[in-house]
Amino acid sequence: MTDTKQASDSAVPLTPQPIGQPIEYERLLWQVRFSPDGEWLIGVGQDAKIVRWKMGAATDENPAGLTAADSLTGHNGWISGLVFHPTHRHVLSVDSWGQLACYSFADDAASEPLWKHEAAHDGWIRAIAMSSEGTRIATAGNDGIVRLWSTTDGAQVAEWAHGSKVMSLTFAPDGKSLVSGDLFGMIRQWNFEGGQPIRELSAVPLYQKHNNQECGGVRRLVFSSEGDRLAATGQKEPQGGFAVGTPCVIVFDWVTGNVVREMAVGDDKDGFAYDAFFHPSGCVIACSSAFPGKGPLWMWRPEEDEALLIDKKLTNGLSLSLHPDGQRLALLTCQSPNGNGRGLKDGEYLGGRSRIILMRLGTA
């Protein structure tokens, strides 16, 4: 079922239309992103590979124009995040073993990392962010430490103690501060010069202690293109470790720090809002996932009470990426056979797999 609301603003995106057949991948991917030049689609996930598709001209046989290229290797565990350098053709990635690495992503053949730190953090790195000018990257994770690195050679620039598990990072649009979101729903803005928090914003509806289990957290932080709003994604009133909760995006006015809107969609079985971005029209587009077949894709104007679109067919979304042309969208979905992949079929373990749905966004 798809619920849509038509708005008068001609810039409001319409229902995304699929382009060709979805891309199937045999293992669970966690993020898929278009490169800044729009020529590559790159994904990372649980098989420790950086998976690449090169984008070419569309044909009748290949409407999306994608051709698979060799994967990049060198990570040891689940690759939990990636970012692109804004001007160099470099991708930086982090994993669950604490490694940070930098690769050239545009070579036809697979290449070794340009540089890497096998122990950039103690354990799982959950977040990575790139500064707008491309000189610094930030990483953080389970060790509660935020670190800044030079993109040129990987040298560490700074280190700050957040004090709890950091789930998400983003650089402020003015280039003078960094924003981190943690397990407890606290969002901190850090000043580069002093290395101290400037202020805190509260996204505590995205956290709950349930039966002595810490649940939820700020899963992604993203600014609007104008830099006047910040969106924090997660799960409202999470209950336990099995994605029981309502997908939610909290939008803040960045100047005042006030909440503009809590955009909760679906029910308490629809899981986490794992990813979101601000469309140029001002809409927030987000995806969510929980158990198989749960977690819709939706579009919402923060100023309005009702969603513009809730698509309950596009479920199990883990990441969203808007192509630089502003017209194409890549939705990464999880295709696990059950909630935790424990089943056996003909003696084989049924692990998770992925599907990437390429879509075109129009305007009314």
ABEGO torsion letter per residue (X at the ends): XBBBBBBABAABBBBBBBBEBBBBBABBBABBBBBAAGABBBBBBAAGBBBBBBBBBBBAABAAGBBBBBBBBGBABBBABBBBBAABBBBBBBBAAGBBBBBBAABABBBBBABBBABABBEBBABBBBBAAGABBBBBBAAGBBBBBBAAAGBBABBBBAGBBBABBBBBAAGABBBBBBAAGBBBBBBAAAGBBABBBBAAAABBBBGGBBBEEBABBBBBAAGABBBBBEBBGBBEAAGBEBBBBBBBBAAAGBBABBBBBEBAAAEBBABBBBBAAGBBBBBBBBBBGBEBBBBBBAABABBABBBAABBGBABBBBBAAGABBBBBBBABABAAGABBBGGBBBBBBBBBBBBBBBBX
